[in-house]
Each structure stands twice: as C-alpha cells, then as structure tokens.
Amino acid sequence: MNYGYVSDLILQDGAVEAVVVQPNVAYGAVGYRAYPYYGYPDGAGWSAGSLYYDMPYRLEDIGEVETFDYGDLSS
C-alpha cells in the first residue's frame, strides 16, 4: 500500500537514523512524519536495487506518529 513518499533522511554519525515521509493525503495525515529507519540488512525496509522503502508498520500504527518539524533538529 502506498503510504507516501520519502522526502528526506536523518543521519547521525554517518548512519541513517530516520526516514522522513510525506504521507498520502488519502490517509488523512497532513505534514511530514519521521520514522525510525529499519533498513538493510535486517530484512525490513529498503535494500539495494529496491524501488520502494517498505515500512514495518500497520495502518493503525502510522496515525500515532506526530508531525515532524524540521526546526526541532539540532545542528
């Protein structure tokens, strides 16, 4: 199911920590959301060659994530 589009990545110490997603308005979610990165190599998320980032969440889970504010990031 197409939840939305990856808009950005949050890096810490040279590693991806979170994926910033702009949800599809069909889900009733407005604004960006940041989700922990569960990627390669643990079998969830994204792997080299994939066209998609599969998030390990159910529809009920995604509504619980607060809107992400870029101003909250420290430099």
matplotlib code that plots the C-alpha trace (Angstrom):
import matplotlib.pyplot as plt

x = [0.0, 1.4, 1.5, 3.5, 6.9, 10.3, 11.2, 14.4, 16.7, 18.0, 21.7, 23.6, 27.3, 27.2, 24.3, 20.6, 18.6, 15.2, 13.2, 11.1, 7.9, 5.3, 2.1, -0.5, -3.5, -5.8, -4.7, -5.8, -2.3, -1.0, 2.6, 5.8, 6.4, 9.8, 10.0, 13.0, 15.0, 14.7, 16.7, 19.2, 20.5, 17.8, 15.2, 12.8, 12.7, 15.0, 17.6, 19.9, 18.0, 14.6, 12.3, 10.4, 11.0, 8.7, 7.8, 7.2, 4.0, 0.3, -2.2, -3.2, 0.4, 1.1, -1.6, 0.2, 3.3, 3.4, 4.0, 7.7, 9.1, 12.5, 13.0, 13.4, 16.6, 19.8, 22.7]
y = [0.0, 3.4, 5.4, 8.3, 9.4, 9.5, 13.2, 13.1, 11.1, 12.0, 11.0, 10.6, 9.7, 8.8, 6.4, 6.7, 7.1, 8.0, 8.4, 11.5, 10.7, 12.9, 10.8, 10.5, 12.7, 9.8, 8.6, 11.8, 12.7, 16.1, 17.1, 15.2, 12.2, 10.8, 7.0, 5.0, 3.5, -0.3, -1.0, -3.3, -5.8, -6.8, -7.7, -4.8, -1.5, -0.8, -2.9, -2.1, -2.2, -1.8, 1.0, 1.2, 1.6, -0.8, 0.5, -2.2, -0.5, -1.3, 1.3, 1.7, 2.5, 5.3, 7.5, 7.5, 9.3, 13.0, 15.6, 16.1, 19.7, 20.3, 23.2, 20.6, 19.2, 20.5, 21.3]
z = [0.0, -1.0, 2.3, 0.9, -0.4, 1.2, 1.5, 3.5, 5.6, 9.1, 9.6, 12.8, 13.0, 9.3, 9.5, 8.6, 11.8, 10.5, 7.2, 6.8, 4.8, 3.3, 3.7, 1.0, 2.0, 1.4, 4.9, 6.5, 7.5, 6.7, 7.2, 7.4, 9.7, 10.8, 11.3, 12.6, 9.8, 9.6, 6.5, 5.1, 6.4, 8.9, 6.2, 6.7, 4.9, 1.9, 0.2, -2.7, -6.0, -4.5, -5.9, -2.6, 1.1, 2.9, 6.4, 9.0, 10.3, 10.1, 9.2, 12.9, 13.8, 11.4, 12.8, 16.2, 14.8, 15.4, 12.7, 12.2, 12.5, 10.8, 13.3, 16.1, 14.7, 16.3, 14.0]

ax = plt.figure().add_subplot(projection="3d")
ax.plot(x, y, z, "-o")
ax.set_aspect("equal")
plt.show()
